[in-house]
């Protein structure tokens, strides 16, 4: 089947709820993409960061890369 040039391939997303908020992960790569913090729903784009999520918070595994992005 031939695909049209205006067809976009969709990816599956997983949504995980934690006590501190909600996180979205792309299922194909297993990479976290966005975090939404409670109670106001502030969004953090973590797609370029190396992180681990736990029930008690977020672990930023690559501090120097995070620092370069922020400063």
Buried (B, 14 or more C-beta within 10 A) or exposed (E): EEEEEEEEEEEEEEEEEBEBBBBBBBEEEEBBBBBBBEEEEEEBEBEEBBBEBEEEEBEBEEEEEBEEEEE
